Amino acid sequence: MKNPLLLGCKGCGNAIVEAAFALAGVPLDVEEVDYSEASPTRERLLAVNPLAQVPALVLPDGRVLTESLAILHYLDDLEPGATLIPPPGDATRAAFYRWSVFLVAAVYPTYTYGDDPKKWVANEEGAKQLRESTDRHRQSLWLQIEAGAGAPWFLGERRSCLDLYLAVMTRWRPGLLWFAKNTPKVVAIAKRAAALDAVAPVMQRNFG
Ligand SMILES: N[C@@H](CCC(=O)N[C@@H](CS)C(=O)NCC(=O)O)C(=O)O
């Protein structure tokens, strides 16, 4: 195996990683897997990532990297010129730390527990409540992100992989209409990032 291999599914968080590799100009192979319980490719995903989540990256030497932000840090080490992460000493680095972890540690779990809520609670009523409460909580998180957003990129003049998270995550619940109405700064950044030459084909493949 010559290139890193990314396990992912269409429209999932692996699109953030794919976009970052494209921006960095690092070749990447992609393998489609489906994390759902009944899927024939779930065993394959579990063998790579026991958490059964995508993205999961297999490096050419066999090492495995999971967690989107960890993969982006790895890629930034490989290609610091790709402007994924503000370099040490940059004034935006503290904001990058804050909001990158906010996206993966606050926003992402609302999907983990809300996408298939039956996994986590005893009955249908509980599942309905968990779906509603995680959907509601996510909206309040996005309003905080909107309040922290700069222009033309999230960090202001400096582009970063935060913009890629926004490009992909605004395609998920609560949906583009909600984002357009409630988080116009986030949407402007997301659109700008999705239109980058390297990123547009990734968006097309995942959401087209
Ligand atoms: N913290 C992880 C979250 C990854 C994640 O939740 N991915 C979703 C797809 S977008 C997934 O695999 N969901 C299936 C599950 O959680 O069981 C990351 O940042 O990579």
The ligand as a MOL file (V3000), in Angstrom:
LIG
                    3D

  0  0  0     0  0            999 V3000
M  V30 BEGIN CTAB
M  V30 COUNTS 20 19 0 0 0
M  V30 BEGIN ATOM
M  V30 1 N -14.8500 12.2350 17.1950 0
M  V30 2 C -14.9460 11.5950 15.9200 0
M  V30 3 C -16.4040 11.4650 15.5280 0
M  V30 4 C -16.5910 10.6310 14.2730 0
M  V30 5 C -18.0460 10.2910 14.0210 0
M  V30 6 O -18.9190 10.4020 14.9060 0
M  V30 7 N -18.3490 9.8620 12.7850 0
M  V30 8 C -19.6740 9.4550 12.4450 0
M  V30 9 C -19.9400 9.6270 10.9570 0
M  V30 10 S -19.8950 11.3080 10.4650 0
M  V30 11 C -19.8150 7.9780 12.7460 0
M  V30 12 O -18.9170 7.2170 12.4590 0
M  V30 13 N -20.9510 7.6000 13.3400 0
M  V30 14 C -21.2240 6.2470 13.6970 0
M  V30 15 C -21.2280 6.0330 15.1820 0
M  V30 16 O -20.8690 6.9440 15.9570 0
M  V30 17 O -21.5660 4.9190 15.5900 0
M  V30 18 C -14.1500 12.3790 14.8760 0
M  V30 19 O -13.9700 13.5920 15.0570 0
M  V30 20 O -13.6640 11.7800 13.9050 0
M  V30 END ATOM
M  V30 BEGIN BOND
M  V30 1 1 1 2
M  V30 2 1 2 3
M  V30 3 1 2 18
M  V30 4 1 3 4
M  V30 5 1 4 5
M  V30 6 2 5 6
M  V30 7 1 5 7
M  V30 8 1 7 8
M  V30 9 1 8 9
M  V30 10 1 8 11
M  V30 11 1 9 10
M  V30 12 2 11 12
M  V30 13 1 11 13
M  V30 14 1 13 14
M  V30 15 1 14 15
M  V30 16 2 15 16
M  V30 17 1 15 17
M  V30 18 2 18 19
M  V30 19 1 18 20
M  V30 END BOND
M  V30 END CTAB
M  END
